[in-house]
Amino acid sequence: MRFVCLGFFDEAKFEGLEPAKAQAIMEECLAYDAELRRGGHFAGGDALQSPRESVALELKDGQVAVTNGPYAETKEQIGGILMLEARDLNHAIALMSKHPGIQFGHWELRAVNEEMNAMIAERTAAQDSPNQS
Amino acid sequence: MSSDEVHETDVEHLIARVYERDARRIFATLVRLLGDFDLAEDALHEAFAAAVTEWPRQVPANPRAWLVSTGRFKAIDALRRRSRFDANLQRLARRIDAAPDDDREIDERQLQDDQLRLIFTCCHPALPPETQVALTLREVCGLKTEEVAAAYLTTAATIAQRIVRGKAKIRDAGIPFAVPGDDELPQRLDAVLAVVYLVFNEGYSASSGASAVRVDLSSEAIRLGRLLVQLLSDAEVQGLLALMLLHESRRTARTDAAGDLVLLEDQDRAQWDQRLIDEGRALVQQAFASGRVGAYALQAAISAVHAEAQQFAQTDWARIVSYYDLLLVATPSPVVELNRAVAVAMRDGPAAGLALVEEILERGELLGYHLAHAARADFCRRLGRVEAARAAYERALELAKQEPERRFLAKRLQELAAELP
């Protein structure tokens, strides 16, 4: 099963850390990512820029409105995402419990929606195939 | 002719007995084999329906294995019939069909393992607590949705929704049908024991409003406790069952005819159920023999000391204090400290208890907890400090919410007023 792991972090907490300490935890995170990769569990991931740089799009009175991110006032923000390959939820929990990123905030584990993905894949395949008519 | 009829009645009895004793165990195994709660539930009923028509001809050598095997084939059949329209179901039917046919291997051990898997799945920490409770009662205990709803004084629709959402989460979030590994077992077992204790307390505290249709949650919790003791040898599992049995032994003595709470001190000990007490005490001894007791076993041990005293005055308070000392190490909390203070007061006198309670309150803890003020009031009263006692009873009365407790505190205040000059 594939899980998308949303890594939440508290920016204030992160900025309050000694630079050397923060750097050390980052190194631990990278080392653990490498370990996940070796085990075939790391299926991709991205670190994200600060939520201050985020842009939110929403529909207001039929028009797309651009704002600076609706949830900027909440304490914890998504700092990165990690695609995890695991047997089941217990396995995913076991793997991500050891991820040092948890020291900055918390992880949210979401299984991917296989049914929806299968449907999307079918449609994509149909669009890509040569026109039968 | 008549001998055939007798034979058929025998088979019906046999099926009823197997259903009563083994239906939930067979269900657990079907969940493992089919990987789906609803499919397993349908398969279970199909299998028993098939037994009614086929067993009168020949009763299988191993009825449980026959039911598991039949249930599995019925599920594959049903999936095949439906799967003409759905490729996903076709895949599912093939997967189940391809699974090793180990039905003949279905023995006691296998059934027990599957039941344990079912319990850990229903009590998975990724599920909300109220869903854990509803799923456990429905799937492990086999209560009907209406029965769970009646026990929690809510509607069947609410419970049905919790169960449906719980099953959907088990499927979609990838919660496995598995017993956790040794490294996570202690933590996960805590969650299971918390569910069982929650069910017990709900039944125990709501006993006054019981009606005929209401399933007795306390006995369901005790049944779950017995099941867990059978499946896992663990001191805390034994401790929890002991604790529930010892509480249960006082059920009739703890309320009077008017439905008011009777304090341990004033209970008629002849009404205590000696059979439950003996069983509870034996379990406490087993738990302590393992040398790794936790909070449940310690609370059970304290309850057992009370159970051993023929009269309140004979209570061995020194032993109770020593168990509270251990309990404070296992689960440090101001409430445990308060209970320990009451036990110390019984052993060493009210002045010693008062000093401990005042220390807790001076730290700023339990200031809003009525029992802390009630304990302080009681100690002051016994020390003859009438004015301080009155102030503390008044504070306790302000904070107490339950009617019987308020009546008790108000009565004490009246008695004090009579002592005032």
Interface residues (C-beta under 8 A of the other chain):
Chain A: M1 F3 A86 R87 D88 L89 N90 H91 A92 A94 L109 R110 A111 N113 E115
Chain B: N88 H124 A126 D172 A173 G174 I175 P176 A178 P180 E184
